[in-house]
Amino acid sequence: MKTVIPIFFTANDAQSPFVATALCSIKENASPDYTYQVHILFDDISEDKRNRILALAEAGFCIEFNPLAACLPLLPVVQTLQQSNPGAYATLTNNLCFFIPDLFPQYDKAVCLDTDLVVTGDISCLYREYLGTKLVGAVVDSSIQKVSPVLRYIDTYIGVDHQNYVNSGVLLLNCVQYRSQHFAARFMDLWAKTHLDTVVPCQDWLNALCRQEIHYLDPEWNAMPSDCIQHMDDPKIVHFCWVSKPWQNECVPYDSLFWRYAAASGFDKEIRSYRQSYLQNPTAIKNTHDAITNLIRKAARLTVAPESFRSLSAV
């Protein structure tokens, strides 16, 4: 019997075309020696788009949609929290990677991926990375290494050396360790007590809580096109984070890889149509850049906050 490799995405309706693109890239490059079980955790994806994505499944490559409204309330820690914090749902959905090991107890390890990427290598090689007792495998975030306010925020507020701060777009979870450490309950307890603000919710909490328990993956597993890094000849995963997205910009590094897999996704026309509309809309472009600017300003503001992850003895 073949080993099952679970792969998780979290997506909404607008992200569906990019999930389909990522799935095509995984499927084309994955070893046939394994069975792949894709779980798409979602809130509001239309039936039409779900059916089009399900059509990408084949023998040995299974796709399943898991509605968040149905699965999250099954966790006791979530039931308890929602009784005392009715507004906690946004926190739960922003930090889903912490709950996957409890939601899917059949898995010992799991791969969690953002939607804005393509997998150009064999994902089974990532899955086979030895984690030992480490909680998670991840790649240092190279995309922010020249953004001084964010680096100060990471060093001062998150309490992690920015050279060790990882990106949460590609994660290999040690589900056994997450469950044995009751990680989801620990996270929710700390969040409920502090309500600490963050710039990148899941990523910041992950770095703060797991800083001693991260297995650092080779950067080839999360190549992030930006001005901060040199071009990589043979990346295994290309992660189009921040503004470096082929569907919003021209001349993005590795964009030919994205369009190759988009062409096979069944969503190519929609993605190209979106790109054309976006590039002809100065307001949309400004809004994107304003959002990045506001995140950087927020990082600067939180850096001088009286309470931080660094100041909490519980972390």
C-alpha positions, 0 to 999 in steps of 0.5 A: 500500500502506498504512503498517503501524503496529505496536502492542505490549502485554505482558500476562498472563492477568489483564490480558487484559480490559484489553488487549481494552478498549484494543484496542476504543478504538484500533480505534474511533478509528484512521484508516482510512488505515493498517493496524494490526498489534497484537503481544501479548507474553505468558507465560500467557494462556489459549487462551480469552482469546486467542481472544476477543481475536483475535475483535476483529481485522478487515481492516486491524486485525490481532492477533498473540500472541507468546509470550515463551518463544519469542521472547526466547531468539532474541536473542544478547544474551539467550542470552549473559546467561542463560548467566552470569545464569540468574535474568535472565529477570525482568529481561528481561520487566520491560524488554521495551520495550528488546528490541522493536526487535531482536525485530521488525527489520521495524519502523522505529518502534513504539508500546508501550502499558501495558494499563491505558489507553484510546486516545480519539484517532487513534493514527496521529497519535502514530505520525507524531510526528517523533523525528529521532534521539531514541530514544523519545517519551514524556510527563512523568510527572505522576502522581508530581509531588506525591509528595516521596519519589519526586521525591527518588529521581528527582533523586538516585538516577536522576539525572534532573530529576523535571520531565523524568522520563517515564512508560513507559506510552505510548512511541513507539520509534525502532527504527532508533536503538535498533538502531544504538546496540545499546541492548539489549546496552548495557542488559543489560551495565550491568544485569549489572555493577551489578544496580541496584535500582529502584522502577519497573524499565523506567521508571527504566532508560528515564529513566536511559539515555535522558535525553538522547534523549527526545522529549517528547510532548504530555501529551494522549498520556498523561493520568494521572488523579491529584491531581497534575494538572488534568482534561484536556478532550480527552485522546488517551490516558487512562492509569489508573495507580497506584490510579486504576483504574475497575475498583478504584475509584469516581468515577475521572476519565474512568471513563466512557470506560473503561466505554464501551470495556469494553462493546465488549470482550466482557469487560465482565461479568468486569471488573464482577464483578472490581470488585464483588468487589474493592470488597467485599474490605477485604484486597484494597484494603489490599494495593493501598494497601500496595503503593503505600506500600511503593514510596514507602518503597523510593524513600526507601531507595534515595535514600540508597543508596551506588551509584546511576544518578547515580554510574555514569559508564557511564550 
